Amino acid sequence: LHLVYHTSDISCIKPLVKLFENKKLLDNKELDIRIKKASNWLAIQLSTFREGRSGLRWLLVHHKFFFIVLVNKIANFAAVILVFYGTKDMFTISSFLTYGSDVILYYTGQLGAHATNPMDKLFPKMVSCEIKKWGPTGITNEQGMCVLAPNIVNSYFFLFFWFVLVLGLLVNVLSVLLVTSRHLFTYGGWRALVARTGLKPTEFQKQLYFDSGTSGRILVDKISGNINHTFFNRIFAQTAEILQRRDEERSTIYASPL
């Protein structure tokens, strides 16, 4: 899914980003040409997203990028869950799912004065073992205590691993919520874009952002986060001018008598 995400249409911004990578080598004329190319390309993309507003097209075009990003985030979350449960099946003496929280409760005294250390319970350091001895009288079996030295390291390694997995779960949950809120709550996303880039928008630019669906908003956000904000502001302004001019021409054609 990670490869699907990076080979999807979202990666189409890479050529655009490369146009503005070395801004120090661009003279004004060359910069104007590249901004015009980028504006024309972005206008084509956003016009496609603006038209996808009904039925299956609404899902496949208007919100395509959002679903790609969301599925990728949810897949990351599911992968951490699978690792958690896969690791749990390695142990039978105690549960790995609550290992870290049990250790915290033990060392804070909340499990009681006579509770067994969860680290010793999941990774016993000493166990009963049977020792066979050979001698003149034959083989004799003796019961003794054996030290499992590797479990000393394992107890701390898996404790660290438990906290890494929990952190991964929290990060992925926050990531899903952030993606959802950022691209579904359009007004908040717009305000964040304006604050981040210093954009001084016109009413049409604002409407363009709102009408482009989550696909268009994700594309705009990706571009704004990967190129110089001054260049982005010029690209977005020219893109809005191109689409506004097209809308006016279309309105004139529809309004003219046959």
C-alpha positions as CSV (number, residue, x, y, z in Angstrom):
1,L,0.0,0.0,0.0
2,H,2.9,2.3,0.6
3,L,4.1,1.7,-3.0
4,V,0.5,2.2,-4.2
5,Y,0.4,5.5,-2.4
6,H,3.8,6.7,-3.9
7,T,3.0,5.4,-7.4
8,S,-0.5,6.8,-7.5
9,D,-1.5,10.1,-9.2
10,I,-0.4,12.0,-6.0
11,S,3.2,11.5,-7.2
12,C,2.4,13.4,-10.3
13,I,3.5,16.6,-8.5
14,K,7.2,15.4,-8.6
15,P,7.9,16.9,-12.1
16,L,6.3,20.2,-10.9
17,V,8.4,20.3,-7.7
18,K,11.6,19.6,-9.7
19,L,10.9,22.7,-11.8
20,F,11.5,24.9,-8.7
21,E,14.1,22.9,-6.8
22,N,17.1,25.2,-7.5
23,K,15.5,28.6,-7.2
24,K,18.8,30.4,-7.1
25,L,19.6,29.4,-10.7
26,L,16.3,30.7,-12.1
27,D,16.2,34.1,-13.7
28,N,13.0,36.0,-13.8
29,K,12.1,35.1,-17.4
30,E,12.7,31.4,-16.8
31,L,10.8,31.5,-13.5
32,D,7.8,33.1,-15.3
33,I,7.8,30.4,-17.9
34,R,7.9,27.6,-15.3
35,I,5.2,29.2,-13.2
36,K,3.0,29.4,-16.3
37,K,3.6,25.7,-17.1
38,A,2.9,24.7,-13.5
39,S,-0.3,26.9,-13.5
40,N,-1.6,25.3,-16.7
41,W,-1.0,21.8,-15.3
42,L,-2.6,22.6,-12.0
43,A,-5.6,24.2,-13.8
44,I,-6.1,21.0,-15.8
45,Q,-6.0,18.9,-12.6
46,L,-8.3,21.0,-10.6
47,S,-10.8,21.4,-13.4
48,T,-11.1,17.6,-13.5
49,F,-11.7,17.4,-9.8
50,R,-14.3,20.2,-9.9
51,E,-16.3,18.3,-12.4
52,G,-16.5,15.0,-10.5
53,R,-19.5,15.7,-8.3
54,S,-22.1,12.9,-8.9
55,G,-22.5,9.2,-8.4
56,L,-19.5,6.9,-8.9
57,R,-17.5,9.8,-10.4
58,W,-17.9,11.7,-7.2
59,L,-16.0,8.8,-5.4
60,L,-13.5,8.0,-8.0
61,V,-12.5,11.6,-9.0
62,H,-13.7,14.2,-6.5
63,H,-12.3,12.3,-3.5
64,K,-9.9,9.8,-5.0
65,F,-6.7,11.1,-3.4
66,F,-8.4,11.3,0.0
67,F,-9.4,7.6,-0.1
68,I,-5.8,6.7,-1.2
69,V,-4.3,8.6,1.7
70,L,-6.9,7.4,4.2
71,V,-6.5,3.7,3.2
72,N,-2.7,4.0,3.5
73,K,-3.0,5.5,7.0
74,I,-5.5,2.8,8.1
75,A,-3.3,0.1,6.6
76,N,-0.4,1.4,8.7
77,F,-2.6,1.2,11.8
78,A,-3.8,-2.3,10.9
79,A,-0.1,-3.4,10.4
80,V,0.8,-2.3,13.9
81,I,-2.2,-4.2,15.3
82,L,-1.2,-7.4,13.5
83,V,2.4,-7.1,14.8
84,F,0.9,-6.7,18.3
85,Y,-1.2,-9.8,18.1
86,G,1.5,-11.7,16.2
87,T,3.9,-11.0,19.0
88,K,1.3,-12.0,21.6
89,D,1.1,-15.5,20.2
90,M,4.8,-16.1,21.0
91,F,4.0,-16.2,24.7
92,T,1.9,-18.6,26.7
93,I,2.9,-17.9,30.3
94,S,1.6,-14.3,30.4
95,S,0.0,-11.8,27.9
96,F,2.2,-9.5,25.9
97,L,-0.8,-7.2,25.1
98,T,-0.7,-5.7,28.7
99,Y,3.1,-6.3,29.3
100,G,4.1,-2.6,29.4
101,S,1.1,-1.4,31.3
102,D,1.6,-4.3,33.9
103,V,5.2,-3.3,34.4
104,I,4.2,0.3,35.0
105,L,1.5,-0.8,37.5
106,Y,4.0,-3.1,39.3
107,Y,6.7,-0.4,39.7
108,T,4.1,2.2,40.9
109,G,2.9,-0.3,43.5
110,Q,-0.6,-0.6,42.1
111,L,-0.5,-4.4,41.8
112,G,0.0,-5.0,45.5
113,A,3.0,-5.7,47.7
114,H,3.2,-9.4,46.9
115,A,2.6,-9.2,43.1
116,T,5.0,-11.0,40.8
117,N,7.1,-8.8,38.6
118,P,5.5,-9.0,35.1
119,M,9.0,-9.0,33.6
120,D,9.8,-12.2,35.6
121,K,6.4,-13.7,34.8
122,L,6.7,-13.3,31.0
123,F,10.5,-13.9,30.9
124,P,11.4,-16.2,33.9
125,K,15.0,-15.9,34.8
126,M,15.2,-19.1,36.8
127,V,13.3,-22.3,36.1
128,S,13.1,-25.8,37.5
129,C,15.1,-28.2,35.4
130,E,16.1,-31.9,35.4
131,I,19.8,-32.7,35.4
132,K,21.0,-36.1,34.3
133,K,24.2,-37.5,35.8
134,W,26.2,-40.4,34.5
135,G,28.2,-42.5,36.9
136,P,29.2,-46.1,37.9
137,T,25.7,-46.7,39.1
138,G,24.2,-45.6,35.9
139,I,22.1,-42.5,35.1
140,T,20.6,-40.5,37.9
141,N,18.1,-37.6,37.5
142,E,18.3,-34.7,39.8
143,Q,16.0,-31.7,40.1
144,G,17.7,-28.3,40.2
145,M,17.3,-24.6,39.2
146,C,18.6,-23.3,35.9
147,V,19.3,-19.7,35.0
148,L,17.9,-18.4,31.7
149,A,20.4,-15.6,31.1
150,P,18.9,-14.6,27.6
151,N,15.6,-13.7,29.3
152,I,17.3,-10.9,31.1
153,V,17.9,-9.1,27.8
154,N,14.6,-10.3,26.3
155,S,12.6,-8.8,29.1
156,Y,14.0,-5.3,28.5
157,F,14.0,-5.7,24.7
158,F,10.3,-6.7,24.5
159,L,9.4,-4.0,27.0
160,F,10.9,-1.4,24.7
161,F,9.2,-3.1,21.7
162,W,5.9,-2.9,23.5
163,F,6.2,0.9,24.0
164,V,7.3,1.3,20.4
165,L,4.1,-0.5,19.2
166,V,1.9,1.5,21.5
167,L,3.5,4.7,20.2
168,G,3.0,3.5,16.7
169,L,-0.7,2.9,17.4
170,L,-1.1,6.4,18.9
171,V,0.7,8.1,16.0
172,N,-1.4,6.2,13.4
173,V,-4.6,7.0,15.1
174,L,-3.6,10.7,15.3
175,S,-2.6,10.5,11.6
176,V,-6.0,9.1,10.5
177,L,-7.8,11.8,12.6
178,L,-5.5,14.6,11.2
179,V,-6.0,13.5,7.6
180,T,-9.8,13.2,8.1
181,S,-10.2,16.5,9.8
182,R,-7.8,18.4,7.5
183,H,-9.4,17.4,4.3
184,L,-13.1,16.9,5.3
185,F,-13.4,20.1,7.3
186,T,-12.7,22.3,4.4
187,Y,-12.7,25.7,6.1
188,G,-10.1,24.6,8.6
189,G,-7.9,23.3,5.8
190,W,-8.3,26.5,3.9
191,R,-7.3,28.6,6.9
192,A,-4.3,26.4,7.6
193,L,-3.2,26.8,3.9
194,V,-3.5,30.6,4.0
195,A,-1.6,30.8,7.4
196,R,1.2,28.4,6.2
197,T,1.8,30.0,2.8
198,G,1.0,33.7,3.5
199,L,-1.5,33.5,0.6
200,K,-3.6,36.6,0.1
201,P,-6.6,35.0,-1.6
202,T,-9.4,36.3,-3.7
203,E,-12.9,35.1,-3.3
204,F,-12.5,32.9,-6.4
205,Q,-9.4,31.3,-5.1
206,K,-11.2,30.4,-1.9
207,Q,-14.1,28.9,-3.8
208,L,-11.7,27.0,-6.1
209,Y,-10.2,25.3,-3.0
210,F,-13.6,24.4,-1.7
211,D,-15.0,23.1,-5.0
212,S,-12.0,20.9,-5.9
213,G,-13.0,18.1,-3.5
214,T,-10.6,16.3,-1.2
215,S,-8.5,15.3,-4.2
216,G,-7.9,18.9,-5.2
217,R,-7.2,20.0,-1.7
218,I,-4.7,17.2,-1.1
219,L,-2.9,18.1,-4.4
220,V,-2.8,21.8,-3.5
221,D,-1.5,21.0,0.1
222,K,1.2,18.7,-1.3
223,I,2.4,21.3,-3.7
224,S,2.4,24.1,-1.1
225,G,4.4,21.8,1.2
226,N,7.1,21.0,-1.4
227,I,7.9,24.3,-3.1
228,N,8.8,27.8,-2.1
229,H,5.7,29.6,-0.8
230,T,6.2,32.6,-3.0
231,F,6.3,30.4,-6.1
232,F,3.2,28.5,-4.8
233,N,1.2,31.7,-4.3
234,R,2.0,32.8,-7.9
235,I,1.1,29.4,-9.2
236,F,-2.2,29.2,-7.3
237,A,-3.1,32.8,-8.3
238,Q,-2.5,32.1,-12.0
239,T,-4.3,28.8,-11.8
240,A,-7.3,30.6,-10.4
241,E,-7.2,33.2,-13.1
242,I,-7.1,30.5,-15.8
243,L,-10.1,28.7,-14.3
244,Q,-12.0,31.8,-13.7
245,R,-11.5,32.9,-17.3
246,R,-12.7,29.5,-18.5
247,D,-15.8,29.7,-16.2
248,E,-16.6,33.2,-17.6
249,E,-16.2,31.9,-21.2
250,R,-18.4,28.9,-20.5
251,S,-21.0,31.1,-18.9
252,T,-21.0,33.4,-22.0
253,I,-21.4,30.5,-24.3
254,Y,-24.3,29.1,-22.4
255,A,-25.9,32.5,-22.0
256,S,-25.6,33.4,-25.7
257,P,-28.8,32.8,-27.8
258,L,-28.7,30.0,-30.4
